[in-house]
Amino acid sequence: MLRRRGGPLALVATAVVAVALSLAAIAAGGATAAAGSPDTDHPHRPQLHYTPAQNWMNDPNGLVYHDGVYHLFYQYNPQGNSWGNMSWGHATSPDLIHWTERPVAIPYSPEEAIFSGSVVVDTANTSGLGSPGNPAMVAVYTSVYGPGTGREGIQAQSLAYSTDGGDTWTKYQNNPVLDIGEREFRDPKVFWYEPGGYWVMAAVLADSRVVKFYRSGDLKSWTWLSDFGPHGATGGLWEVPDLFELPVDGNPANTKWVLTVNMNTGSVAGGSGGQYFVGEFDGTTFTAENVPPPGPEVPPGVVFADFENGYGAWTVRNDPAGGDGPFGTAPAAGTLPGQQTVSGHLGGHLLNSFVGGDAPQGTASSPEFTIGEPYINLLVGGGAHRTPPAETSVNLIVDGQRVRTASGRDSERLDWVAWDVRDLIGRRARIEVRDLVSGGWGHILLDQVTFSLEPARSELERYDWLDHGRDYYAAVSFNHVPDGRRIMLGWMSNWDYAGAVPTDPWRGTMSLPREVTLATVDGRPRLVQRPVRELARLYEPISYQRADWRIGAGTWTLPARAQGTLLEIEATFRPETAREFGLVVRGSSTGQRTVIRYDPAAQRLSLDRTASGDVGFHPSFPSISSATLRPDANGEVTLRVVVDRASVEVFADGGRTVLTDIVFPDLSSDDVAVYATGGRAVVEHLSVRPLRGYRDGHPTAGYPTTGYPVTG
């Protein structure tokens, strides 16, 4: 668990500094009672997803099933709706869908913040903290020590336990149980390893991009086993790991282990996100089988600009008030003073607008050229601000108009961007780089502009990701699910803008729980994610169906019975001549809309929230997320979309590709439409099903009814 704020230099240390400052300002322990019922009429209050009634929430913690109840603990600020005073909030459910908020489980104190961790049920009483007839629920969490402790900023692993079903918690008197004297050692995930008969812990050294594995017989004394990493995506801090075993294609005789690692920043969609590795775990060492060779794949082509010999014919306009910033008088030789390490560029130099830091603004323009190849490939990094006027962007300009654009991912690692310019061949064009942001990540990186016959493949897209949208982070799985399913839950937000989202008095939302499985895709095991089957408890009858619908170029708004803010939509498309096609949800006559778009030529599925409603609260929020998606064996594209008041979750190709974004439209923006551009597409099947909010008809059978009201 991390709070990130500010520019690139504030990436790591601010987590500990912020904890120390917030704890120092409070003389007594935090409140320990949950809030009352939420304002369910708030236009952005989710109805399908859990939120606390009020205050800040981020990472899910301690996901566990015990005695008929699913427990969701989470990072929580009992004092307000901004990050701070980190405690463990608590909610319970009989079915993963209907949630009740409980009192704060483990509150912060001036001496100790309670960061992320996990909960196990110690059925064999290995810890001695319960009894054989009443096993303890044991929380393994990260302690972050505050001022006056003599260990300020140190992170270590500690225990708390409950013998009354999670209602009350007692800290273990000999905490911490694992302390290696580090400031970035956190987020323990613990599980019972049956073949060895011991507990296994996975925790991270966040800034080293390393997962550390430990073993214990009693949850109190831990022995180091091995390290994993850095591998895969390493452009940000590694956080919140998980390790679990799954059958491949449902075959219990063929299993693999999955290690998930969340990362902030530098994820595939920008900002924070989660990656995963598939491999073997022998009780000591995890060995991944899906790690591609490091470094970018260099596509063939004609290099237009590599910045190895100055700016040449480029026109550079620096900030008159910024000295030589932001671009300097010559391309940068890698990393500039005060900047995190720049990587991913080719050769010794690149265009780097961090001269003078993030404050200066300016532009750099290439000489004109004639587009003669179908793709323009370029390495781009830096800030994720692509929306005018406050942007850090690289743009293709034709006839004075921007026709293509790219930005970084709030990461100093450059990655390939491919522009499909087949429709522009023969046109005159130029490339313009804009640094028009003075705040955090207010700079842009560019290298190796290449004209090519084929698109470059993003380095990040060579890795395996839990979600290709902006808002699925800190995802972890439940322990002890009785039917053997592996169920994951993530925080639906992004550290790029989490502190600014326009909700009050709460801030933070959990995703729908997802069942995850392993399936063979392109010859290797990949994660497949679907909403848990319990979502059907919120189903209303299908309100609209249509099949074999041939649509031409245009937008086709569905009738009123298909409108809504709580929906499950299933659609199967077959491309014909359309240049793109897809769905529009949360649309309105005022122009608000969230677009789920498919490009058959590029085989890309996109989730576009640039006009989704309130997008102005943070410059990096308006965004288009995308992922590679090939049509299935029948040449069809299948989508399952879950729409809530403030989110859109897209499960494509049976859950093999997932995109999750939060959105903030007006409550009246409830239109659903299909569309095509540049030709025809066939809607093979379309169904729209209204969903009811989980507060409507809360089940109580076999479920404790005491405690705090249902919130969400």
N, C-alpha and C positions, 0 to 999 in steps of 0.2 A: 504494500500500500504506500502510495506516494502522493504528496501534493506537489504539483508543478506550477510555478508561476514565473512571470517575467520572460526575459530573452534567453538566448542559448546558454549563457553562463550560469543561469539560475536553475539548471536542469535538475541537479541532485541535491546540493547542499540545502536548498530552501526547505526541503521536507523536514529536516531535523531542526533547522533554525526556527521555522514556523511553529513546530511543536514546543520548542523551548520558550519562545515568546508568549504563546498562548497559555502555557502552563504557568509562566511566571506572573502573568497578569491576574491569576485567579487564586484566591487565598484558601478556598475550601473546595472539597470534592464537588463533582457535577451532580445535577439532578438525576434521579434514578427512576422516575416514573415516565411512562409513555404519555403521549398527548391524547386528547380526545378525538372525536370523530372529525374527519377532514371535511373541507368544503367540496362536496362532490359536484357542485354546479360550476366550479371553476372550469373555464373552457379548455385548460391544458391539464386537468387532473386525469391521469389514466384510469380507465375503468376495467381493463383486463390485466394490468400489471401492478405489482406491489409498489407503493410508496408509503413512507411514514406520514402521519397526519401533518406533521410540521418538522422543520429543521433539516439539516444537511444529512445526506446518505451517500456513501460511495460503495466500495468493494463488498460483495457478499462474502461472508465468513462462516466457518463452522457449519456448513450444510450437512445435515444428518437426519436420519429417520430413527425414531425411538418410540417404542410402545404405542404404535398407531398414529404418531404425529410426525409430520415433517417440520424441522426447525430451520429457520433462516435467521442467522445472525448477520450483522453488517456493520461497517464503519459508520459511525453516527456521532453527530455533534449535538448533545442535549441542550446547548445554549443558543443555537441560532442556525440559519440556513446558509452559512458559509463554512468552509473547511476549518476545523480546529477542535480542540478538546476531545480528541479521538477516544471513543468508547465503543462498546459493542451494543448496538441495538438488537432487537429480537422480535421475530414474528413467527407464528405457527400456522399450520394448515393440515387438514385431514387428507387433502387431495392434490396439493401443489398449485391449486387455482384460487381457492377461497382462503384468504389470509386474515389473521387477527394480530394486531400489534400488541406486544407485551411490554412490560416494564424493561428499562435498560438492564441488560444482563451483567456486563462488566464495565463499570464507570471509570473514567479517567480520574487521576488525582494530580496535584501539583508535582508529585514526584515521578509519575509514570503515565505515559499515554499508552493506550491499548490499540496496537496496530493489528493487521490481519493475521489470520490463522485458521485452524480447523478444529473440529470436535469429533471424538470417537466415543463409542460406548464400550467400556472396559468390561466385557461380559465375564471374563475369567478373573477379574479383580487382580490383574497383574500389578497394578499400582498400589493396591491396598487402600485406595481412597473410597471404595464402596464396600460391598459385601457380595458373596455369590448370589444371594437372593435379591439384592438390590444393587445392581451394577451402577457405577458412577458414569455419568457423562463427563468426559475430561476435555477441556478446551486447551489447546496448545497454541499460544499466541505470541506475538512479538511485543516485548516491553521496550519502550523508548524512554530513557531516563531523563528527567528534567533538572532544572537548576537546584543546587543545594544538595544533590545526591553524591557529588564527587565523580559522577560518571555521565555528565550531561551529554546527550546526543548519542550515547552508546545504545545499540540495538541488540537484544538478547531474547532467547525463547523461554517462556514461562508457562506455568500451568494454573488453571482454575478448574474446579470440579463442582458438580451438582448431583445430589442424590434425591432430588424431588422432581425429576422430570424436566429440569431446566428452568424452574421458577426462580431459584436463588442459587448464587454461585459463591464459592469460597476460594480465595487465592491460596495456592500451595505455600506452606510456610518457608520452604527452602528454595524459593525462586531466586534467580533464574535456574533452569535446568540445563541450559546450553548457552554458553557465553564464550565467544572467541574474540571479544574486545573490538568488534567492528562497528562502524556507523551505518553500514548499508547491508546488514545481515537480517533478513526478515521473511515473513510470509510462510510459515511452516505448514505444509500439508502432510498429515500423518495417516497411515493406514496399516492394517494388520497384514503381514506377509505370511500367508499360511504355509508355503513350502518350508520356510525357515523357522517358523514359530516365533517371530519377533515383530516388533513395530518398526516401520520404516518412515523416516521423515525426509521430505524434499523441501529445501529452503534455498533462498537466493543470496548471493553476493551481487547486489543489483548493479553496481557500477562496474563490476568485473565481467558481467554477463556470464555468470557461472551458477549452475544449480548444484548444490551440495547435498549429498545423501548421507544419512545417519541411520543407525539401528539402536534399538533399546528393547530390553526385556520387561521393563516396568514403567516406561514413560518418564522416568526420573533421571536416569543415567544414560547418556547417549555416546555412541562411538562412531567416528567418521568411517564411511564406507568408500566413497569415490566422489569425483566431480565430473560434471558434464558441461562443456562449453568453454569458450564462446563458439557457437555454430549458428548457421542460418542467419536470420536477420539480427544485426547487432547495432543498429543505428540509435538505440535508446537504452534506457535502463531495463533490465530484466526484472520482472516482478511476478508474484502470485503463481507459483508452479503447481502442477498436479501430475500424478502418475497413476495410471490404471491399465488393467488388462482387458482386452476385448476379443471375442471371436471374429475371425475374418469370414465374411459372407454367411454369418450365422453358424459356422461350423465349430463346435466346442473343441474339436481335436486340432484345430489350427488357430492359434491365438497369437496376437501381437500386443506389445505394450505401447501405450501412447503417453508421451510427455508433453503437456501443454505449458507454454511460457508466455506470459503477457509482457508487453513491451511498451514503454513510454519514453521517447517518442519514436518516430520513424517507421510506423506501421504502413501496411500496403495502401491504406486509404488516407493516411496522414494523421499525425498525432498518435494517440494510444490505440493499441489493438492486441490481438493474441495470435501466436503461431503455435504449431504443434509438430512434433517429431514422432515417427513410428519406428519401432525397433524391438529389441530384446532387453529384458531385465532378468539377471540371474540371481537376484537377491543382494548383489553388491554393486554391479555396474550396469548402467543403461547405455546401450549401443544403438545409435540411430542408423536407419537404413535409407533415409530420404533427405540426406544433406547434399545438395549439389556442390560442385567445386566453387570456391569463393571467387569473387570478382565478377565484373560485367562481361557478358558475351558481346563481342564486338561485331556488329553486322557489317557485311561488305558494302562498299559504296564509295562515292566521291566526297571527300571531306571538304566542306565549304569553309568552316572556321574551326580551328583548334587552339587559337590564341597562344601559339608557341613563339610567334615573332611579332609581338606587339599587337596593337589594335588595327594596324593597317588602315584600310579604307572605312572602318567603322566610325560613326560620329558619336562621340561621348559627350554628354551634357551633365556635368557634375553640379552639385548644390553650391551656389555662390556663397552660402553661409557655412558650408561644411568643409572648407579647405579643398583637398583633393577628393573628398568623398562624394558619392559612395563608390565610384568605379576606379578612382586613381588615374594616374597618367599612363599606366601600362597594366596588362593582365597580371594577376597575382600569382606568386609562386607558391600555391597551396594555401596553407592556413595563415591568416592574418593575426596581428596582435589582439588579444582579448577574445579570440574566437575558439570555439571547440574545434577539435581536429577535423579538417576537411578530407574526405576520402571519396573514392569512386571515379575521380577524373582520370583522364588519360594524358600521359606526358607530364611535363613539369609545370605548366601554367594553365590558368582558366580565368574566365570572367567571374569576379567575386566582388559583389557590391557591399562588402563589409568594411571597406576603407573608412576609417573614422567611426566604426561601430554601426549600430542600427539607425542612428538619428538622421544622417544625410539622405537626401532624396535626389533622384536623377533618372536619366534614360540613356540607353545606348542603342544605336541603330546600325544595321548592316547596310552595305551597298545593295542596290537592286539586283535581282537575278531573275532568270526565266525558269519557271518550274518545269523540269523535264523528266523527273522520275516520279513514280507513284507514291513514294514515302519520303518524308523528311524525319530523320531520327536525330535526337539530341539528348545529351546528358544534362539533367536539371536537378538542382537541389536548393536548399534554403527554405524560406518562409512559405507557408501554405495560404497565401492571400491572392486569390485569382479574380476577385470581384471588384470592378471599378467603384469609386475612384481610388480607394486605399488598396493597392495591389502590389504584390511582388510577383511578376509574371514575365513569361517569354511569349511573344505573340507573332503570328504570321499576318502581315498586313498586305492586302490586295486592294487596289483602287481606294486607298485611304481607310479601308474598313478592316477591323480585326476579324479574321475568318477561322483562326485556330489559336488556342491558348494553352499554356501549361504553367504550373507553379510547383514549388517544392512541397515537401511533406513535413515541414518543421523539423528538418534533419539536415546535418552537414554532409551527409552522404549523397552523392549524385546518383541518379538512376535514369535509365533510358525512358524516354517518351517517344512515341511514334505518331506522327501526323499522317493520316491518310489524305493525300492531296490528288487522288486520281481525277477528281472533278475539276481540278484547277490546272491541269497540265497545259502548258503554253502561255499561262498568264504571267505577268510581271509581278514580283513580290519583293518584300524585304522583311527582315526579322527585327523586331523592336523589343528590347528588354526594359522593363519598367520597375523601378524601386521607388514606390510612392508611399511607403509605410515607415514610420519612425519609431514604432513601439517594438514589442517583443517579436523576434523573428522577422524584423524589418529589413531583410536582405535576400538576394537571389544569386544563385550560382548557375553558370552555363559553360558547357564544353562540348567539343566534338560534334558540331552540326554537320550532318551527313545526308547526302541525297542517295537514295537506295531503291532497289527493286523490291525489297521486302521490309516489313516492319521489324524494328528492334524489339526484343523481349525484355521487359522490365526485370531487373535483378530480383526485386522483391516478389514478383509474381512467380519466380522459380521456387519460392518457398511455399509451404502449406500454411494456410491461415484459417482460423476459426470462422472469421467473418470478413467480408470485403466491404462492409459499410463503415461508417464513422463511429458507430455507437454500440460497441460490444466489447467490454473490457473487464479485466479481473475475473474472467470466467473460471469457475471451479465446479467440481462435481460433488454430489451427495455421497456420504458414507452410509453403508448399511441399508440400502434400498432393498426391501424384502423380496421383490420378484426378480432381482438380478439385473435390472436395467441400469445403465449408466446415464444419469440425468445431470445436466449442467445448467448453470444459471450465471448470467453476467450482469454487470452494471451497464445500463443503457445511457452512456454519456461518453465524453471524450475530454481528457485533461486540457486540450487546447482551449475549451470554452466552458467547461463544467461550472465554473464559478459565476458565469454570467447568464445562464439560461433563465428565461423570463417566467419563473414560477415562484409563487409565494403563498403560504408560509413554508412550503417544503422546497427542497431542491435535491433531485436524484430519483431515479426509477430503475427497477429491476426488469430484465428481459423476461419473456415467457420462458419457463423451464423447457429444456430441449432434451429429448432422448438422442444419444449419440451412439452410432454403430460404426463398424468398419466394413467397407465394401471394396471389392477389387475394381479399380477404375484405371484404364490404360495400363493394365498389367501390374499395378501395385496397390496396396491397401490405402484407402483414403477415408477420412471421417465423413459420415453422413449425419445430418442433423435435421430433426423434425420436431415441431411442437409436441409436447407430451399428449398422449391420447386423452388425458383428463380434460383437455380444452373442450371436448365435446359436451361437458357439463354446462357450458355457456351457449350452446347452440340453440338458435331459433330455426324454424323451418326455412328452407331455401326460398328466397323471394324472387329470384330471377334466374332463368336458364335459357341458353341458346346454343345451337350447334350448327356446324357447317355454314358459317356466316362469312360470306366473301365481302370484304370491305375494300373500298377504293381509297385513294388519297383523301384524307380529311379526318375529322374528329367526330365520333359518334357517341353522344351522351346517352347513357342508359336511362330508362324511365324512373319515375320517382320511387317506385318500390325497391329499386336497386341502390338507392342512395343511403348514406349513413356514415357515422363516425366510428362505429364498432362493427367491423365486417371481417369475414373470411371469404376471399375470392380465389377461385380455382380457374385457371385458364390454360388452354392449349392452343398454340398458334402454329401455323405452317407458313413459312415464307413463300411468296411467289415472286413478284417483281418489286415489292416495296423496298425502299432504301433503308427504312426503319419502321418499326411498329411497336405497339405496347399498350399499356394501361395508364390511365390518369386516375388518381384517387385524391380525396380531399380537395376537389376542384370547386370553382365558383365562377360566377359571371364577372367577378371583379378581377379575375386573373390568377387567384391563388390556385396552386396545383402542385402535386408531387407526381413525378413522371417515372414510370418503370419502362425503360426503353431497351429494345433489342436491335442491334445492328447486324444484319445477316452477313455482310461482307467481312466485317472485322470479327464476327462471332464474339461480340461483347454485349453483356447485359449491364445496364446502368440504372442507378437510382439517383434521380435529379431532384434536389430540394431547393434549388436556387430561387424559386418563386413559391415556396411552400407556405408562406405566411409571414410571421415575424422572423426575419433573417438578419436584422440590422443590429442585434445586440452584441455581435462579435464579428470581426472581419473574416475569420476563417470558417464561420458557420455555413454560409451559402456554398454548397459544394455539389459535385457530381461524383459519386462513387461508382466503380465499375469492376467487372471481373470477366475473364474469358469463360464463355459458355458455348459449347458446340451443340447443335441439334442432336436429338437422340437418334436411335437406329431407324426410326420412321421419318426422320427429317423434321421433327416437331420440337417446339420449345414449350416446356410446361412450367407453370408458375403457380405457387401457392402463396398468397399474400394475406397477412394479418394486419388489419388497420385498427388503431386505437386513436383516442383523441390527440395524442402527442407522439405517435410513433408509427412507422411502417416497417414491417419485417417481411422480407422476400425470401422464400425457400424455392429454389429453382432446381429442375431436374431431380425431383424426388428428395431434395435436401443436400445434394452434392455441392451446391453453390448457394451461399447465404449472404444477404446484404441487409443490414439493420441501420436505420437512421431515426433519430428523433426529429419531430417537426412541430411547429407551433402555429397552425392555421386558426382562422376564426371558427367558432363552433358551427356557423352557418355554411361553412365550406364542406359540403358533403356529397358533391357530385362524383360519379364514377363514369369513366368513358373508355372506349377503345379508339385507337387511331392508327393511321398509316401515313407515310409520306413517300412520295416518289414512285408510287405504284400500288399494287394490290397485295393483300395478305388474307389468309383464311383463319378465322376463329373456329377451330375444330370443335371446341367445347368451352363454354363459359358458364360458371355458376356463381351467384352472390348469395351469401348466407349472413343475415344479421346475427350479431352476438349480443348477449346481455351482460351488463357489468356484473362483476363477481359479488357485489354487495346485494344483488337482487336474488333473494332465495338462498341464503347462506345455509349449507347443510350442517347439522349438528350431531347426527347419529354417530355414536362411538367417538366423540370428540369433545374435549373440555370446553365448556361454555362460559367459564369464569374468565376474568381478565378484561383487557381493554377492548373497546369496540372495534369492529371490522374497519380497517382503513385501507387505503390503496393509492 
